[in-house]
Structures are given as C-alpha cells and as structure tokens.
Amino acid sequence: QGEPGILTTPEPLILFKNFADSTLEFEVTFSIELNELRDMEWAASKLRYSIDEKFRAAGIVMAFPQRDVHLSANTPLEVRLR
C-alpha cells in the first residue's frame, strides 16, 4: 500500500540487514517528491508511524534491551529504606 508523499517508482526497498542484541535490523530505502527540505523528514516520520501501527495491529511488540545485574556475594549488601 502506498504512503502519502512516498513514490512507488522506483519501488521502495526493504533489506534485512542483521541479527543484533534483541533485534532484527532492517533498512528501508524509498524515494519522495522533494518540494521542501522538510518533506524528507515528514515522509520518513509518516512511514515510521505507519510501520508502528501495522506492527501493533499484527500483535508485534518491540523488544526493549534487558540487562542483568550481578552482585558480589562476598560481602553483605547494605539496603536503606527512606
């Protein structure tokens, strides 16, 4: 489906670039009719909103980075409550 401001010729290109920590990396390349410099930012923003909306409709949730914290058990951990 076409997005407003994004040209269908040349056809947009979506590349699966890499597997990364908790993510799949894609690159989207598309052409727009540029009347003002801000048109590029506007079209890219609209496309991101559209992708997010379609992901939500399909039940796809974006992963958030997770970190593990390892505490040393050699000494007691002091905990203060306010």
mmCIF file of the N, C-alpha and C atoms, coordinates in Angstrom:
data_MODEL
# 
_entry.id   MODEL 
# 
loop_
_atom_site.group_PDB 
_atom_site.id 
_atom_site.type_symbol 
_atom_site.label_atom_id 
_atom_site.label_alt_id 
_atom_site.label_comp_id 
_atom_site.label_asym_id 
_atom_site.label_entity_id 
_atom_site.label_seq_id 
_atom_site.pdbx_PDB_ins_code 
_atom_site.Cartn_x 
_atom_site.Cartn_y 
_atom_site.Cartn_z 
_atom_site.occupancy 
_atom_site.B_iso_or_equiv 
_atom_site.pdbx_formal_charge 
_atom_site.auth_seq_id 
_atom_site.auth_comp_id 
_atom_site.auth_asym_id 
_atom_site.auth_atom_id 
_atom_site.pdbx_PDB_model_num 
ATOM 1   N N  . GLN A 1 1  ? 0.845  -1.182  0.000  1.00 0.00 ? 1  GLN A N  1 
ATOM 2   C CA . GLN A 1 1  ? 0.000  0.000   0.000  1.00 0.00 ? 1  GLN A CA 1 
ATOM 3   C C  . GLN A 1 1  ? 0.883  1.237   0.000  1.00 0.00 ? 1  GLN A C  1 
ATOM 4   N N  . GLY A 1 2  ? 0.489  2.204   -0.787 1.00 0.00 ? 2  GLY A N  1 
ATOM 5   C CA . GLY A 1 2  ? 1.268  3.431   -0.864 1.00 0.00 ? 2  GLY A CA 1 
ATOM 6   C C  . GLY A 1 2  ? 1.069  4.320   0.346  1.00 0.00 ? 2  GLY A C  1 
ATOM 7   N N  . GLU A 1 3  ? 2.099  5.061   0.671  1.00 0.00 ? 3  GLU A N  1 
ATOM 8   C CA . GLU A 1 3  ? 2.040  6.040   1.751  1.00 0.00 ? 3  GLU A CA 1 
ATOM 9   C C  . GLU A 1 3  ? 2.103  7.420   1.131  1.00 0.00 ? 3  GLU A C  1 
ATOM 10  N N  . PRO A 1 4  ? 1.341  8.371   1.659  1.00 0.00 ? 4  PRO A N  1 
ATOM 11  C CA . PRO A 1 4  ? 1.355  9.725   1.101  1.00 0.00 ? 4  PRO A CA 1 
ATOM 12  C C  . PRO A 1 4  ? 2.767  10.311  1.070  1.00 0.00 ? 4  PRO A C  1 
ATOM 13  N N  . GLY A 1 5  ? 3.151  10.859  -0.062 1.00 0.00 ? 5  GLY A N  1 
ATOM 14  C CA . GLY A 1 5  ? 4.454  11.500  -0.209 1.00 0.00 ? 5  GLY A CA 1 
ATOM 15  C C  . GLY A 1 5  ? 5.570  10.567  -0.635 1.00 0.00 ? 5  GLY A C  1 
ATOM 16  N N  . ILE A 1 6  ? 5.330  9.257   -0.598 1.00 0.00 ? 6  ILE A N  1 
ATOM 17  C CA . ILE A 1 6  ? 6.363  8.296   -0.980 1.00 0.00 ? 6  ILE A CA 1 
ATOM 18  C C  . ILE A 1 6  ? 6.061  7.777   -2.382 1.00 0.00 ? 6  ILE A C  1 
ATOM 19  N N  . LEU A 1 7  ? 7.049  7.887   -3.270 1.00 0.00 ? 7  LEU A N  1 
ATOM 20  C CA . LEU A 1 7  ? 6.867  7.474   -4.653 1.00 0.00 ? 7  LEU A CA 1 
ATOM 21  C C  . LEU A 1 7  ? 6.903  5.955   -4.786 1.00 0.00 ? 7  LEU A C  1 
ATOM 22  N N  . THR A 1 8  ? 6.129  5.423   -5.723 1.00 0.00 ? 8  THR A N  1 
ATOM 23  C CA . THR A 1 8  ? 6.131  3.974   -5.961 1.00 0.00 ? 8  THR A CA 1 
ATOM 24  C C  . THR A 1 8  ? 7.155  3.577   -7.025 1.00 0.00 ? 8  THR A C  1 
ATOM 25  N N  . THR A 1 9  ? 7.684  4.584   -7.756 1.00 0.00 ? 9  THR A N  1 
ATOM 26  C CA . THR A 1 9  ? 8.732  4.345   -8.737 1.00 0.00 ? 9  THR A CA 1 
ATOM 27  C C  . THR A 1 9  ? 9.867  5.336   -8.480 1.00 0.00 ? 9  THR A C  1 
ATOM 28  N N  . PRO A 1 10 ? 11.079 4.895   -8.236 1.00 0.00 ? 10 PRO A N  1 
ATOM 29  C CA . PRO A 1 10 ? 11.464 3.498   -8.110 1.00 0.00 ? 10 PRO A CA 1 
ATOM 30  C C  . PRO A 1 10 ? 10.831 2.865   -6.864 1.00 0.00 ? 10 PRO A C  1 
ATOM 31  N N  . GLU A 1 11 ? 10.644 1.559   -6.938 1.00 0.00 ? 11 GLU A N  1 
ATOM 32  C CA . GLU A 1 11 ? 9.985  0.820   -5.862 1.00 0.00 ? 11 GLU A CA 1 
ATOM 33  C C  . GLU A 1 11 ? 10.801 0.894   -4.570 1.00 0.00 ? 11 GLU A C  1 
ATOM 34  N N  . PRO A 1 12 ? 10.130 1.146   -3.424 1.00 0.00 ? 12 PRO A N  1 
ATOM 35  C CA . PRO A 1 12 ? 10.850 1.127   -2.140 1.00 0.00 ? 12 PRO A CA 1 
ATOM 36  C C  . PRO A 1 12 ? 11.550 -0.213  -1.929 1.00 0.00 ? 12 PRO A C  1 
ATOM 37  N N  . LEU A 1 13 ? 12.662 -0.185  -1.215 1.00 0.00 ? 13 LEU A N  1 
ATOM 38  C CA . LEU A 1 13 ? 13.475 -1.368  -0.985 1.00 0.00 ? 13 LEU A CA 1 
ATOM 39  C C  . LEU A 1 13 ? 13.599 -1.597  0.515  1.00 0.00 ? 13 LEU A C  1 
ATOM 40  N N  . ILE A 1 14 ? 13.337 -2.832  0.961  1.00 0.00 ? 14 ILE A N  1 
ATOM 41  C CA . ILE A 1 14 ? 13.487 -3.196  2.372  1.00 0.00 ? 14 ILE A CA 1 
ATOM 42  C C  . ILE A 1 14 ? 14.508 -4.321  2.446  1.00 0.00 ? 14 ILE A C  1 
ATOM 43  N N  . LEU A 1 15 ? 15.599 -4.069  3.173  1.00 0.00 ? 15 LEU A N  1 
ATOM 44  C CA . LEU A 1 15 ? 16.664 -5.053  3.327  1.00 0.00 ? 15 LEU A CA 1 
ATOM 45  C C  . LEU A 1 15 ? 16.733 -5.525  4.774  1.00 0.00 ? 15 LEU A C  1 
ATOM 46  N N  . PHE A 1 16 ? 16.859 -6.843  4.969  1.00 0.00 ? 16 PHE A N  1 
ATOM 47  C CA . PHE A 1 16 ? 17.086 -7.416  6.289  1.00 0.00 ? 16 PHE A CA 1 
ATOM 48  C C  . PHE A 1 16 ? 18.597 -7.362  6.499  1.00 0.00 ? 16 PHE A C  1 
ATOM 49  N N  . LYS A 1 17 ? 19.070 -6.438  7.320  1.00 0.00 ? 17 LYS A N  1 
ATOM 50  C CA . LYS A 1 17 ? 20.494 -6.158  7.430  1.00 0.00 ? 17 LYS A CA 1 
ATOM 51  C C  . LYS A 1 17 ? 21.247 -7.067  8.397  1.00 0.00 ? 17 LYS A C  1 
ATOM 52  N N  . ASN A 1 18 ? 20.613 -7.393  9.559  1.00 0.00 ? 18 ASN A N  1 
ATOM 53  C CA . ASN A 1 18 ? 21.416 -8.084  10.559 1.00 0.00 ? 18 ASN A CA 1 
ATOM 54  C C  . ASN A 1 18 ? 20.566 -8.604  11.704 1.00 0.00 ? 18 ASN A C  1 
ATOM 55  N N  . PHE A 1 19 ? 21.116 -9.600  12.406 1.00 0.00 ? 19 PHE A N  1 
ATOM 56  C CA . PHE A 1 19 ? 20.619 -10.014 13.707 1.00 0.00 ? 19 PHE A CA 1 
ATOM 57  C C  . PHE A 1 19 ? 21.454 -9.267  14.729 1.00 0.00 ? 19 PHE A C  1 
ATOM 58  N N  . ALA A 1 20 ? 20.828 -8.646  15.712 1.00 0.00 ? 20 ALA A N  1 
ATOM 59  C CA . ALA A 1 20 ? 21.564 -7.919  16.744 1.00 0.00 ? 20 ALA A CA 1 
ATOM 60  C C  . ALA A 1 20 ? 20.962 -8.276  18.102 1.00 0.00 ? 20 ALA A C  1 
ATOM 61  N N  . ASP A 1 21 ? 21.525 -7.712  19.175 1.00 0.00 ? 21 ASP A N  1 
ATOM 62  C CA . ASP A 1 21 ? 21.015 -7.986  20.518 1.00 0.00 ? 21 ASP A CA 1 
ATOM 63  C C  . ASP A 1 21 ? 19.544 -7.637  20.597 1.00 0.00 ? 21 ASP A C  1 
ATOM 64  N N  . SER A 1 22 ? 18.709 -8.624  20.762 1.00 0.00 ? 22 SER A N  1 
ATOM 65  C CA . SER A 1 22 ? 17.253 -8.462  20.939 1.00 0.00 ? 22 SER A CA 1 
ATOM 66  C C  . SER A 1 22 ? 16.566 -7.775  19.765 1.00 0.00 ? 22 SER A C  1 
ATOM 67  N N  . THR A 1 23 ? 17.190 -7.730  18.592 1.00 0.00 ? 23 THR A N  1 
ATOM 68  C CA . THR A 1 23 ? 16.566 -7.037  17.460 1.00 0.00 ? 23 THR A CA 1 
ATOM 69  C C  . THR A 1 23 ? 16.852 -7.747  16.139 1.00 0.00 ? 23 THR A C  1 
ATOM 70  N N  . LEU A 1 24 ? 16.019 -7.443  15.191 1.00 0.00 ? 24 LEU A N  1 
ATOM 71  C CA . LEU A 1 24 ? 16.261 -7.757  13.796 1.00 0.00 ? 24 LEU A CA 1 
ATOM 72  C C  . LEU A 1 24 ? 16.404 -6.399  13.117 1.00 0.00 ? 24 LEU A C  1 
ATOM 73  N N  . GLU A 1 25 ? 17.494 -6.148  12.422 1.00 0.00 ? 25 GLU A N  1 
ATOM 74  C CA . GLU A 1 25 ? 17.738 -4.836  11.832 1.00 0.00 ? 25 GLU A CA 1 
ATOM 75  C C  . GLU A 1 25 ? 17.352 -4.829  10.354 1.00 0.00 ? 25 GLU A C  1 
ATOM 76  N N  . PHE A 1 26 ? 16.505 -3.864  9.991  1.00 0.00 ? 26 PHE A N  1 
ATOM 77  C CA . PHE A 1 26 ? 16.072 -3.678  8.615  1.00 0.00 ? 26 PHE A CA 1 
ATOM 78  C C  . PHE A 1 26 ? 16.477 -2.281  8.148  1.00 0.00 ? 26 PHE A C  1 
ATOM 79  N N  . GLU A 1 27 ? 16.674 -2.139  6.853  1.00 0.00 ? 27 GLU A N  1 
ATOM 80  C CA . GLU A 1 27 ? 16.929 -0.833  6.247  1.00 0.00 ? 27 GLU A CA 1 
ATOM 81  C C  . GLU A 1 27 ? 15.864 -0.607  5.180  1.00 0.00 ? 27 GLU A C  1 
ATOM 82  N N  . VAL A 1 28 ? 15.201 0.531   5.255  1.00 0.00 ? 28 VAL A N  1 
ATOM 83  C CA . VAL A 1 28 ? 14.162 0.889   4.287  1.00 0.00 ? 28 VAL A CA 1 
ATOM 84  C C  . VAL A 1 28 ? 14.662 2.055   3.451  1.00 0.00 ? 28 VAL A C  1 
ATOM 85  N N  . THR A 1 29 ? 14.654 1.889   2.127  1.00 0.00 ? 29 THR A N  1 
ATOM 86  C CA . THR A 1 29 ? 15.053 2.948   1.211  1.00 0.00 ? 29 THR A CA 1 
ATOM 87  C C  . THR A 1 29 ? 13.856 3.275   0.330  1.00 0.00 ? 29 THR A C  1 
ATOM 88  N N  . PHE A 1 30 ? 13.536 4.564   0.218  1.00 0.00 ? 30 PHE A N  1 
ATOM 89  C CA . PHE A 1 30 ? 12.389 4.982   -0.581 1.00 0.00 ? 30 PHE A CA 1 
ATOM 90  C C  . PHE A 1 30 ? 12.659 6.346   -1.188 1.00 0.00 ? 30 PHE A C  1 
ATOM 91  N N  . SER A 1 31 ? 11.875 6.696   -2.191 1.00 0.00 ? 31 SER A N  1 
ATOM 92  C CA . SER A 1 31 ? 12.013 7.979   -2.876 1.00 0.00 ? 31 SER A CA 1 
ATOM 93  C C  . SER A 1 31 ? 10.791 8.841   -2.598 1.00 0.00 ? 31 SER A C  1 
ATOM 94  N N  . ILE A 1 32 ? 11.020 10.138  -2.540 1.00 0.00 ? 32 ILE A N  1 
ATOM 95  C CA . ILE A 1 32 ? 9.922  11.084  -2.338 1.00 0.00 ? 32 ILE A CA 1 
ATOM 96  C C  . ILE A 1 32 ? 10.050 12.208  -3.349 1.00 0.00 ? 32 ILE A C  1 
ATOM 97  N N  . GLU A 1 33 ? 8.939  12.903  -3.550 1.00 0.00 ? 33 GLU A N  1 
ATOM 98  C CA . GLU A 1 33 ? 8.983  14.134  -4.344 1.00 0.00 ? 33 GLU A CA 1 
ATOM 99  C C  . GLU A 1 33 ? 9.332  15.241  -3.374 1.00 0.00 ? 33 GLU A C  1 
ATOM 100 N N  . LEU A 1 34 ? 10.483 15.834  -3.562 1.00 0.00 ? 34 LEU A N  1 
ATOM 101 C CA . LEU A 1 34 ? 11.015 16.805  -2.612 1.00 0.00 ? 34 LEU A CA 1 
ATOM 102 C C  . LEU A 1 34 ? 10.699 18.224  -3.071 1.00 0.00 ? 34 LEU A C  1 
ATOM 103 N N  . ASN A 1 35 ? 9.766  18.866  -2.364 1.00 0.00 ? 35 ASN A N  1 
ATOM 104 C CA . ASN A 1 35 ? 9.449  20.265  -2.637 1.00 0.00 ? 35 ASN A CA 1 
ATOM 105 C C  . ASN A 1 35 ? 10.160 21.174  -1.648 1.00 0.00 ? 35 ASN A C  1 
ATOM 106 N N  . GLU A 1 36 ? 10.277 20.704  -0.416 1.00 0.00 ? 36 GLU A N  1 
ATOM 107 C CA . GLU A 1 36 ? 10.981 21.432  0.635  1.00 0.00 ? 36 GLU A CA 1 
ATOM 108 C C  . GLU A 1 36 ? 11.866 20.439  1.363  1.00 0.00 ? 36 GLU A C  1 
ATOM 109 N N  . LEU A 1 37 ? 12.927 20.916  2.001  1.00 0.00 ? 37 LEU A N  1 
ATOM 110 C CA . LEU A 1 37 ? 13.857 20.057  2.709  1.00 0.00 ? 37 LEU A CA 1 
ATOM 111 C C  . LEU A 1 37 ? 13.143 19.238  3.782  1.00 0.00 ? 37 LEU A C  1 
ATOM 112 N N  . ARG A 1 38 ? 12.150 19.816  4.419  1.00 0.00 ? 38 ARG A N  1 
ATOM 113 C CA . ARG A 1 38 ? 11.422 19.129  5.493  1.00 0.00 ? 38 ARG A CA 1 
ATOM 114 C C  . ARG A 1 38 ? 10.561 17.975  4.979  1.00 0.00 ? 38 ARG A C  1 
ATOM 115 N N  . ASP A 1 39 ? 10.293 17.916  3.685  1.00 0.00 ? 39 ASP A N  1 
ATOM 116 C CA . ASP A 1 39 ? 9.465  16.842  3.124  1.00 0.00 ? 39 ASP A CA 1 
ATOM 117 C C  . ASP A 1 39 ? 10.061 15.469  3.405  1.00 0.00 ? 39 ASP A C  1 
ATOM 118 N N  . MET A 1 40 ? 11.378 15.363  3.392  1.00 0.00 ? 40 MET A N  1 
ATOM 119 C CA . MET A 1 40 ? 12.034 14.081  3.638  1.00 0.00 ? 40 MET A CA 1 
ATOM 120 C C  . MET A 1 40 ? 11.782 13.619  5.069  1.00 0.00 ? 40 MET A C  1 
ATOM 121 N N  . GLU A 1 41 ? 11.951 14.506  6.036  1.00 0.00 ? 41 GLU A N  1 
ATOM 122 C CA . GLU A 1 41 ? 11.696 14.170  7.438  1.00 0.00 ? 41 GLU A CA 1 
ATOM 123 C C  . GLU A 1 41 ? 10.230 13.809  7.645  1.00 0.00 ? 41 GLU A C  1 
ATOM 124 N N  . TRP A 1 42 ? 9.336  14.562  7.012  1.00 0.00 ? 42 TRP A N  1 
ATOM 125 C CA . TRP A 1 42 ? 7.896  14.315  7.151  1.00 0.00 ? 42 TRP A CA 1 
ATOM 126 C C  . TRP A 1 42 ? 7.537  12.936  6.606  1.00 0.00 ? 42 TRP A C  1 
ATOM 127 N N  . ALA A 1 43 ? 8.040  12.600  5.417  1.00 0.00 ? 43 ALA A N  1 
ATOM 128 C CA . ALA A 1 43 ? 7.736  11.312  4.797  1.00 0.00 ? 43 ALA A CA 1 
ATOM 129 C C  . ALA A 1 43 ? 8.306  10.163  5.635  1.00 0.00 ? 43 ALA A C  1 
ATOM 130 N N  . ALA A 1 44 ? 9.526  10.301  6.140  1.00 0.00 ? 44 ALA A N  1 
ATOM 131 C CA . ALA A 1 44 ? 10.141 9.259   6.960  1.00 0.00 ? 44 ALA A CA 1 
ATOM 132 C C  . ALA A 1 44 ? 9.352  9.067   8.258  1.00 0.00 ? 44 ALA A C  1 
ATOM 133 N N  . SER A 1 45 ? 8.919  10.158  8.864  1.00 0.00 ? 45 SER A N  1 
ATOM 134 C CA . SER A 1 45 ? 8.123  10.082  10.093 1.00 0.00 ? 45 SER A CA 1 
ATOM 135 C C  . SER A 1 45 ? 6.791  9.387   9.841  1.00 0.00 ? 45 SER A C  1 
ATOM 136 N N  . LYS A 1 46 ? 6.100  9.777   8.765  1.00 0.00 ? 46 LYS A N  1 
ATOM 137 C CA . LYS A 1 46 ? 4.818  9.155   8.424  1.00 0.00 ? 46 LYS A CA 1 
ATOM 138 C C  . LYS A 1 46 ? 4.999  7.653   8.182  1.00 0.00 ? 46 LYS A C  1 
ATOM 139 N N  . LEU A 1 47 ? 6.078  7.273   7.514  1.00 0.00 ? 47 LEU A N  1 
ATOM 140 C CA . LEU A 1 47 ? 6.335  5.865   7.242  1.00 0.00 ? 47 LEU A CA 1 
ATOM 141 C C  . LEU A 1 47 ? 6.574  5.100   8.544  1.00 0.00 ? 47 LEU A C  1 
ATOM 142 N N  . ARG A 1 48 ? 7.335  5.682   9.475  1.00 0.00 ? 48 ARG A N  1 
ATOM 143 C CA . ARG A 1 48 ? 7.584  5.026   10.770 1.00 0.00 ? 48 ARG A CA 1 
ATOM 144 C C  . ARG A 1 48 ? 6.286  4.854   11.551 1.00 0.00 ? 48 ARG A C  1 
ATOM 145 N N  . TYR A 1 49 ? 5.438  5.891   11.558 1.00 0.00 ? 49 TYR A N  1 
ATOM 146 C CA . TYR A 1 49 ? 4.136  5.775   12.234 1.00 0.00 ? 49 TYR A CA 1 
ATOM 147 C C  . TYR A 1 49 ? 3.315  4.648   11.609 1.00 0.00 ? 49 TYR A C  1 
ATOM 148 N N  . SER A 1 50 ? 3.332  4.558   10.310 1.00 0.00 ? 50 SER A N  1 
ATOM 149 C CA . SER A 1 50 ? 2.572  3.531   9.604  1.00 0.00 ? 50 SER A CA 1 
ATOM 150 C C  . SER A 1 50 ? 3.089  2.134   9.935  1.00 0.00 ? 50 SER A C  1 
ATOM 151 N N  . ILE A 1 51 ? 4.407  1.972   9.965  1.00 0.00 ? 51 ILE A N  1 
ATOM 152 C CA . ILE A 1 51 ? 5.002  0.683   10.322 1.00 0.00 ? 51 ILE A CA 1 
ATOM 153 C C  . ILE A 1 51 ? 4.619  0.312   11.747 1.00 0.00 ? 51 ILE A C  1 
ATOM 154 N N  . ASP A 1 52 ? 4.727  1.262   12.674 1.00 0.00 ? 52 ASP A N  1 
ATOM 155 C CA . ASP A 1 52 ? 4.370  1.011   14.075 1.00 0.00 ? 52 ASP A CA 1 
ATOM 156 C C  . ASP A 1 52 ? 2.900  0.603   14.202 1.00 0.00 ? 52 ASP A C  1 
ATOM 157 N N  . GLU A 1 53 ? 2.034  1.295   13.490 1.00 0.00 ? 53 GLU A N  1 
ATOM 158 C CA . GLU A 1 53 ? 0.601  0.986   13.516 1.00 0.00 ? 53 GLU A CA 1 
ATOM 159 C C  . GLU A 1 53 ? 0.336  -0.432  12.993 1.00 0.00 ? 53 GLU A C  1 
ATOM 160 N N  . LYS A 1 54 ? 0.990  -0.798  11.910 1.00 0.00 ? 54 LYS A N  1 
ATOM 161 C CA . LYS A 1 54 ? 0.806  -2.140  11.335 1.00 0.00 ? 54 LYS A CA 1 
ATOM 162 C C  . LYS A 1 54 ? 1.369  -3.224  12.265 1.00 0.00 ? 54 LYS A C  1 
ATOM 163 N N  . PHE A 1 55 ? 2.501  -2.952  12.904 1.00 0.00 ? 55 PHE A N  1 
ATOM 164 C CA . PHE A 1 55 ? 3.054  -3.907  13.869 1.00 0.00 ? 55 PHE A CA 1 
ATOM 165 C C  . PHE A 1 55 ? 2.083  -4.114  15.029 1.00 0.00 ? 55 PHE A C  1 
ATOM 166 N N  . ARG A 1 56 ? 1.550  -3.016  15.575 1.00 0.00 ? 56 ARG A N  1 
ATOM 167 C CA . ARG A 1 56 ? 0.602  -3.119  16.695 1.00 0.00 ? 56 ARG A CA 1 
ATOM 168 C C  . ARG A 1 56 ? -0.631 -3.915  16.287 1.00 0.00 ? 56 ARG A C  1 
ATOM 169 N N  . ALA A 1 57 ? -1.149 -3.657  15.099 1.00 0.00 ? 57 ALA A N  1 
ATOM 170 C CA . ALA A 1 57 ? -2.334 -4.369  14.611 1.00 0.00 ? 57 ALA A CA 1 
ATOM 171 C C  . ALA A 1 57 ? -2.053 -5.869  14.470 1.00 0.00 ? 57 ALA A C  1 
ATOM 172 N N  . ALA A 1 58 ? -0.810 -6.219  14.159 1.00 0.00 ? 58 ALA A N  1 
ATOM 173 C CA . ALA A 1 58 ? -0.433 -7.621  13.994 1.00 0.00 ? 58 ALA A CA 1 
ATOM 174 C C  . ALA A 1 58 ? 0.013  -8.261  15.313 1.00 0.00 ? 58 ALA A C  1 
ATOM 175 N N  . GLY A 1 59 ? 0.002  -7.483  16.400 1.00 0.00 ? 59 GLY A N  1 
ATOM 176 C CA . GLY A 1 59 ? 0.416  -8.014  17.697 1.00 0.00 ? 59 GLY A CA 1 
ATOM 177 C C  . GLY A 1 59 ? 1.915  -8.116  17.870 1.00 0.00 ? 59 GLY A C  1 
ATOM 178 N N  . ILE A 1 60 ? 2.681  -7.388  17.054 1.00 0.00 ? 60 ILE A N  1 
ATOM 179 C CA . ILE A 1 60 ? 4.141  -7.402  17.159 1.00 0.00 ? 60 ILE A CA 1 
ATOM 180 C C  . ILE A 1 60 ? 4.563  -6.319  18.146 1.00 0.00 ? 60 ILE A C  1 
ATOM 181 N N  . VAL A 1 61 ? 5.308  -6.726  19.169 1.00 0.00 ? 61 VAL A N  1 
ATOM 182 C CA . VAL A 1 61 ? 5.745  -5.804  20.217 1.00 0.00 ? 61 VAL A CA 1 
ATOM 183 C C  . VAL A 1 61 ? 7.247  -5.592  20.092 1.00 0.00 ? 61 VAL A C  1 
ATOM 184 N N  . MET A 1 62 ? 7.675  -4.342  20.193 1.00 0.00 ? 62 MET A N  1 
ATOM 185 C CA . MET A 1 62 ? 9.096  -4.034  20.119 1.00 0.00 ? 62 MET A CA 1 
ATOM 186 C C  . MET A 1 62 ? 9.797  -4.490  21.397 1.00 0.00 ? 62 MET A C  1 
ATOM 187 N N  . ALA A 1 63 ? 10.945 -5.131  21.239 1.00 0.00 ? 63 ALA A N  1 
ATOM 188 C CA . ALA A 1 63 ? 11.730 -5.578  22.390 1.00 0.00 ? 63 ALA A CA 1 
ATOM 189 C C  . ALA A 1 63 ? 12.494 -4.403  22.982 1.00 0.00 ? 63 ALA A C  1 
ATOM 190 N N  . PHE A 1 64 ? 12.646 -4.413  24.286 1.00 0.00 ? 64 PHE A N  1 
ATOM 191 C CA . PHE A 1 64 ? 13.459 -3.420  24.966 1.00 0.00 ? 64 PHE A CA 1 
ATOM 192 C C  . PHE A 1 64 ? 14.699 -4.117  25.495 1.00 0.00 ? 64 PHE A C  1 
ATOM 193 N N  . PRO A 1 65 ? 15.848 -3.435  25.469 1.00 0.00 ? 65 PRO A N  1 
ATOM 194 C CA . PRO A 1 65 ? 17.076 -4.062  25.958 1.00 0.00 ? 65 PRO A CA 1 
ATOM 195 C C  . PRO A 1 65 ? 16.920 -4.480  27.422 1.00 0.00 ? 65 PRO A C  1 
ATOM 196 N N  . GLN A 1 66 ? 17.482 -5.621  27.766 1.00 0.00 ? 66 GLN A N  1 
ATOM 197 C CA . GLN A 1 66 ? 17.451 -6.103  29.139 1.00 0.00 ? 66 GLN A CA 1 
ATOM 198 C C  . GLN A 1 66 ? 18.885 -6.231  29.630 1.00 0.00 ? 66 GLN A C  1 
ATOM 199 N N  . ARG A 1 67 ? 19.087 -5.942  30.881 1.00 0.00 ? 67 ARG A N  1 
ATOM 200 C CA . ARG A 1 67 ? 20.419 -6.036  31.474 1.00 0.00 ? 67 ARG A CA 1 
ATOM 201 C C  . ARG A 1 67 ? 20.343 -6.901  32.726 1.00 0.00 ? 67 ARG A C  1 
ATOM 202 N N  . ASP A 1 68 ? 21.354 -7.696  32.937 1.00 0.00 ? 68 ASP A N  1 
ATOM 203 C CA . ASP A 1 68 ? 21.492 -8.475  34.157 1.00 0.00 ? 68 ASP A CA 1 
ATOM 204 C C  . ASP A 1 68 ? 22.443 -7.738  35.082 1.00 0.00 ? 68 ASP A C  1 
ATOM 205 N N  . VAL A 1 69 ? 22.126 -7.719  36.369 1.00 0.00 ? 69 VAL A N  1 
ATOM 206 C CA . VAL A 1 69 ? 22.997 -7.111  37.370 1.00 0.00 ? 69 VAL A CA 1 
ATOM 207 C C  . VAL A 1 69 ? 23.495 -8.235  38.264 1.00 0.00 ? 69 VAL A C  1 
ATOM 208 N N  . HIS A 1 70 ? 24.791 -8.364  38.366 1.00 0.00 ? 70 HIS A N  1 
ATOM 209 C CA . HIS A 1 70 ? 25.397 -9.401  39.197 1.00 0.00 ? 70 HIS A CA 1 
ATOM 210 C C  . HIS A 1 70 ? 26.008 -8.725  40.422 1.00 0.00 ? 70 HIS A C  1 
ATOM 211 N N  . LEU A 1 71 ? 25.582 -9.188  41.595 1.00 0.00 ? 71 LEU A N  1 
ATOM 212 C CA . LEU A 1 71 ? 26.093 -8.640  42.849 1.00 0.00 ? 71 LEU A CA 1 
ATOM 213 C C  . LEU A 1 71 ? 27.068 -9.618  43.466 1.00 0.00 ? 71 LEU A C  1 
ATOM 214 N N  . SER A 1 72 ? 28.094 -9.085  44.063 1.00 0.00 ? 72 SER A N  1 
ATOM 215 C CA . SER A 1 72 ? 29.081 -9.927  44.739 1.00 0.00 ? 72 SER A CA 1 
ATOM 216 C C  . SER A 1 72 ? 28.472 -10.465 46.033 1.00 0.00 ? 72 SER A C  1 
ATOM 217 N N  . ALA A 1 73 ? 28.588 -11.754 46.263 1.00 0.00 ? 73 ALA A N  1 
ATOM 218 C CA . ALA A 1 73 ? 28.073 -12.366 47.491 1.00 0.00 ? 73 ALA A CA 1 
ATOM 219 C C  . ALA A 1 73 ? 29.164 -12.450 48.554 1.00 0.00 ? 73 ALA A C  1 
ATOM 220 N N  . ASN A 1 74 ? 30.313 -11.849 48.283 1.00 0.00 ? 74 ASN A N  1 
ATOM 221 C CA . ASN A 1 74 ? 31.428 -11.900 49.236 1.00 0.00 ? 74 ASN A CA 1 
ATOM 222 C C  . ASN A 1 74 ? 31.193 -11.034 50.459 1.00 0.00 ? 74 ASN A C  1 
ATOM 223 N N  . THR A 1 75 ? 30.454 -9.952  50.282 1.00 0.00 ? 75 THR A N  1 
ATOM 224 C CA . THR A 1 75 ? 30.178 -9.060  51.411 1.00 0.00 ? 75 THR A CA 1 
ATOM 225 C C  . THR A 1 75 ? 28.681 -8.781  51.450 1.00 0.00 ? 75 THR A C  1 
ATOM 226 N N  . PRO A 1 76 ? 28.151 -8.518  52.648 1.00 0.00 ? 76 PRO A N  1 
ATOM 227 C CA . PRO A 1 76 ? 26.717 -8.220  52.748 1.00 0.00 ? 76 PRO A CA 1 
ATOM 228 C C  . PRO A 1 76 ? 26.366 -6.940  51.981 1.00 0.00 ? 76 PRO A C  1 
ATOM 229 N N  . LEU A 1 77 ? 25.177 -6.911  51.423 1.00 0.00 ? 77 LEU A N  1 
ATOM 230 C CA . LEU A 1 77 ? 24.688 -5.744  50.694 1.00 0.00 ? 77 LEU A CA 1 
ATOM 231 C C  . LEU A 1 77 ? 23.888 -4.890  51.651 1.00 0.00 ? 77 LEU A C  1 
ATOM 232 N N  . GLU A 1 78 ? 24.289 -3.640  51.822 1.00 0.00 ? 78 GLU A N  1 
ATOM 233 C CA . GLU A 1 78 ? 23.578 -2.730  52.714 1.00 0.00 ? 78 GLU A CA 1 
ATOM 234 C C  . GLU A 1 78 ? 22.400 -2.123  51.977 1.00 0.00 ? 78 GLU A C  1 
ATOM 235 N N  . VAL A 1 79 ? 21.210 -2.209  52.577 1.00 0.00 ? 79 VAL A N  1 
ATOM 236 C CA . VAL A 1 79 ? 19.992 -1.668  51.977 1.00 0.00 ? 79 VAL A CA 1 
ATOM 237 C C  . VAL A 1 79 ? 19.405 -0.658  52.936 1.00 0.00 ? 79 VAL A C  1 
ATOM 238 N N  . ARG A 1 80 ? 19.110 0.540   52.452 1.00 0.00 ? 80 ARG A N  1 
ATOM 239 C CA . ARG A 1 80 ? 18.492 1.593   53.289 1.00 0.00 ? 80 ARG A CA 1 
ATOM 240 C C  . ARG A 1 80 ? 17.136 1.959   52.718 1.00 0.00 ? 80 ARG A C  1 
ATOM 241 N N  . LEU A 1 81 ? 16.154 2.008   53.563 1.00 0.00 ? 81 LEU A N  1 
ATOM 242 C CA . LEU A 1 81 ? 14.806 2.419   53.154 1.00 0.00 ? 81 LEU A CA 1 
ATOM 243 C C  . LEU A 1 81 ? 14.560 3.826   53.657 1.00 0.00 ? 81 LEU A C  1 
ATOM 244 N N  . ARG A 1 82 ? 13.949 4.643   52.850 1.00 0.00 ? 82 ARG A N  1 
ATOM 245 C CA . ARG A 1 82 ? 13.651 6.029   53.265 1.00 0.00 ? 82 ARG A CA 1 
ATOM 246 C C  . ARG A 1 82 ? 12.241 6.150   53.722 1.00 0.00 ? 82 ARG A C  1 
# 
